[in-house]
Amino acid sequence: MLHALKTIPNYFKSLENEDKNFEIRKFDRPFRVGDEIVLQEWTKETQYTGKEIRRKVSYVFQNEPSMGLKPGFCILGLKTFDAE
């Protein structure tokens, strides 16, 4: 499954540089290991900038409020396609 997600510039840059390999997101869609994520840079001022990054979901961490994760949120482990 393909998911397109808005990403603000500072997080987008960290993903682009491969310094960040995860996303914390509302679990408002059926994220699954193997899904493709298209992260699209977005700002309030300009909306979509046209820059995007593609990643593959390698792990989904959810429903663990005892571990500090708010109910209704998840952490997605992400990897580049060339890291397979």
N, C-alpha and C positions, 0 to 999 in steps of 0.2 A: 504494500500500500504506500502511496505517496502522500506526504503531509507538507504543506507550505506554511511556514511560520514567520511572523514578523520578528525582527531582531534589532535592538537598538545598537547604534554605532560602536560603543565601547565593548560590548559583548561580541558583536560581529567581528571586530578587529582581532580580538583574542582567538576566536574560532578560525579566522582567516590565517593567522600566524601559527595555528595549531598549538597555541599555549593552553587552550581550553578544549577538553574533549567530552564535555557533558552539557546538558541543559536542564534546568529546573523549570517545569511547566505545569500548568493546570492539566489534570488528567481528564480533559474534556473531549477526547477522541480516542479511538482504540489503538494506542501505540503498542507495537509488538516488535520483538527482536526480528531483524531482517528488513523492517520498513525503511523506506528512503525518506530523508528529511531535506527539504529545500529551505534554507534559512535565508530570508530576504531582508537586507538592511532597510530600516525604516526609521524616520524621525517625525515628530509632530509637525515640524515646520514644512518639510518637503515631501512627506509621505514616503513612498518607495523611492529609493535612490537608483535602482536598476542593478545594484550589486547583489549577487547571491552565491551561496555555497551549498554544495550537496554533500550530505553525510549519510551513513548507514547506522541504524540503531543497533547497538551491540548488547545493550542491557537495559532493562526497565525496572526501576526500584519504585515501589508504590505501597500505599496502605500501611505505612509504618510510623504512626504518630509517636510510638514509644521511642523511636530513633530520632525524633525531632522534625520529622517531615509533616507539614500541615495536612490534614485530611483533604482529599481532592487534588493533591499535587503529586508529581512524580519526578524522578531524576532519570534522565535518559543518558546512557553511555553512548557516545558517538565515535565512529571511526571513519577515516577516509577510505575511499574505495580502493586505493592502491595499497592499503594496509591489510588487505584480506589475505 
